[in-house]
Amino acid sequence: MPETAVEYKARIHGHLNGKEPLEVLGQTSAILRQLTESLPDEALRRRPAPDKWSVMEIAAHLADVEIVISFRIRLILGAEDGVPILGFDQDSWVTAGRYERQSLSSALDAFSALRRRNLELYRSLTAEQWDKYGLHSERGEESVRDLVKLNAGHDLNHLQQIQRIAGQR
């Protein structure tokens, strides 16, 4: 049975375990590079199970999620509260984007550049801007603060997945 939006958010937030979201976001790129730098191509592209993503697919997903979060936050900041935020099917993006065939270095470079840009924005926000919100099509009301916190937990979730997969070599 798929998890509900409430269950998803609780699980992802649980990864933070008291960590500061901006610190987590600032560290992810380096950790991601460290975890993947010594993996041979075959290990990067091997799925641990037919229904689980490979390290390469996770890296490409993180890069694309950074595009999504960039847009969502800028959309919220530039609109009235309650602007609609569309969800997306991450599994269809993996297939349609042919993540398994992408270049790891390209995915990591894109992720790092987008993350740096987003962190610059986050560090410039006023208290009022952190509280601006949109209405996510699946999760309901989400403020900029909520999205940033969710993204940090999302990072930790996927870094843990990569650590498990890399340990199975």
C-alpha positions in Angstrom: 0.0 0.0 0.0 1.5 3.4 -1.0 2.3 5.8 1.8 0.0 8.8 2.3 1.3 12.4 2.0 1.3 12.6 5.8 3.3 9.4 6.1 5.7 10.5 3.4 6.4 13.9 5.1 6.8 12.2 8.5 9.3 9.7 7.1 11.3 12.3 5.2 11.3 14.7 8.1 12.5 11.9 10.4 15.8 11.7 8.5 16.6 15.2 9.8 16.6 14.1 13.4 17.3 17.7 14.6 19.8 18.6 11.9 19.6 22.1 10.5 18.1 21.9 6.9 20.4 24.5 5.4 23.5 22.7 6.7 22.3 19.4 5.3 21.6 21.0 2.0 25.0 22.6 2.0 26.8 19.3 2.6 24.9 17.0 0.2 26.8 17.7 -3.0 30.2 16.9 -1.4 28.8 13.8 0.3 27.2 12.6 -2.9 30.5 13.0 -4.8 32.4 11.2 -2.1 29.9 8.3 -2.1 30.0 7.9 -5.8 33.6 8.7 -6.8 35.1 5.2 -6.4 32.1 3.2 -7.7 32.7 1.5 -11.0 30.2 2.1 -13.8 28.6 -1.3 -13.4 28.0 -0.7 -9.7 26.6 2.8 -10.4 24.0 1.4 -12.9 23.0 -1.8 -11.1 19.6 -1.8 -9.5 19.6 -3.5 -6.1 16.2 -4.9 -7.0 14.0 -4.6 -10.1 11.8 -2.0 -8.4 14.6 -0.1 -6.7 16.7 2.7 -8.3 20.4 2.4 -9.0 22.9 4.9 -7.7 23.0 6.6 -11.1 19.2 6.9 -11.1 19.2 8.4 -7.6 21.9 10.9 -8.6 19.9 12.0 -11.7 16.7 12.1 -9.6 18.4 14.5 -7.1 19.5 16.8 -10.0 16.0 16.9 -11.4 14.4 17.4 -8.0 16.7 20.4 -7.5 15.2 21.8 -10.7 11.7 21.2 -9.4 12.4 22.7 -6.0 14.0 25.7 -7.7 10.9 26.4 -9.7 8.4 25.7 -6.8 10.1 28.1 -4.4 10.5 30.8 -7.0 6.8 30.3 -8.0 5.7 30.7 -4.3 8.0 33.7 -3.7 6.7 35.5 -6.8 3.0 34.9 -6.3 0.2 35.3 -3.8 0.0 32.7 -1.1 -1.8 29.5 -2.2 -0.4 29.3 -5.7 -0.9 25.8 -7.1 2.1 23.5 -7.0 1.9 20.4 -9.3 3.2 17.1 -8.0 5.0 14.7 -10.4 5.5 11.0 -10.9 9.2 10.4 -10.1 9.2 6.9 -11.5 8.0 8.1 -14.8 10.7 10.7 -14.9 13.3 8.0 -14.3 12.0 6.1 -17.3 11.3 9.0 -19.6 14.5 10.7 -18.7 16.5 7.5 -19.2 18.3 8.2 -16.0 20.2 4.9 -16.3 22.0 6.1 -19.4 22.9 9.5 -18.1 26.4 10.7 -17.1 27.1 10.7 -13.4 29.5 13.7 -13.7 26.8 15.6 -15.6 24.2 14.8 -13.0 26.5 15.8 -10.1 27.6 19.0 -11.8 24.0 20.0 -12.5 23.0 19.2 -8.9 25.9 21.1 -7.4 25.3 24.2 -9.5 21.6 24.3 -8.8 22.1 23.6 -5.1 24.6 26.4 -4.8 22.2 28.8 -6.5 19.3 27.7 -4.3 21.3 28.0 -1.1 22.2 31.6 -2.1 18.5 32.3 -2.4 17.5 30.6 0.9 20.2 32.6 2.8 18.8 35.8 1.4 15.1 35.3 2.4 13.3 37.4 4.9 11.2 35.8 7.7 8.1 36.8 5.7 9.4 35.0 2.6 10.1 31.8 4.5 6.4 31.7 5.5 5.0 32.2 2.0 3.2 29.1 0.8 1.8 27.2 -2.1 -0.8 24.5 -2.4 0.8 21.2 -3.5 -1.5 19.0 -5.5 -0.9 15.9 -3.3 0.4 17.3 0.0 -1.6 20.5 0.5 -0.3 23.7 2.0 3.5 24.0 2.0 5.6 27.0 2.9 9.0 27.8 1.5 10.3 26.7 5.0 8.4 23.4 4.6 9.8 22.7 1.1 13.4 23.4 2.2 13.0 21.1 5.2 11.4 18.4 3.1 14.3 18.7 0.5 16.9 18.3 3.2 15.3 15.2 4.6 14.9 14.0 1.0 18.7 14.4 0.5 19.4 12.3 3.6 17.0 9.6 2.5 18.7 9.2 -0.8 22.2 9.5 0.6 21.3 6.6 2.9 20.0 4.6 -0.1 23.3 5.2 -1.9 25.3 4.0 1.1 23.2 0.8 1.3 23.6 0.1 -2.4 27.3 0.9 -2.4 27.8 -1.4 0.5 26.2 -4.3 -1.4 29.0 -4.3 -4.0 
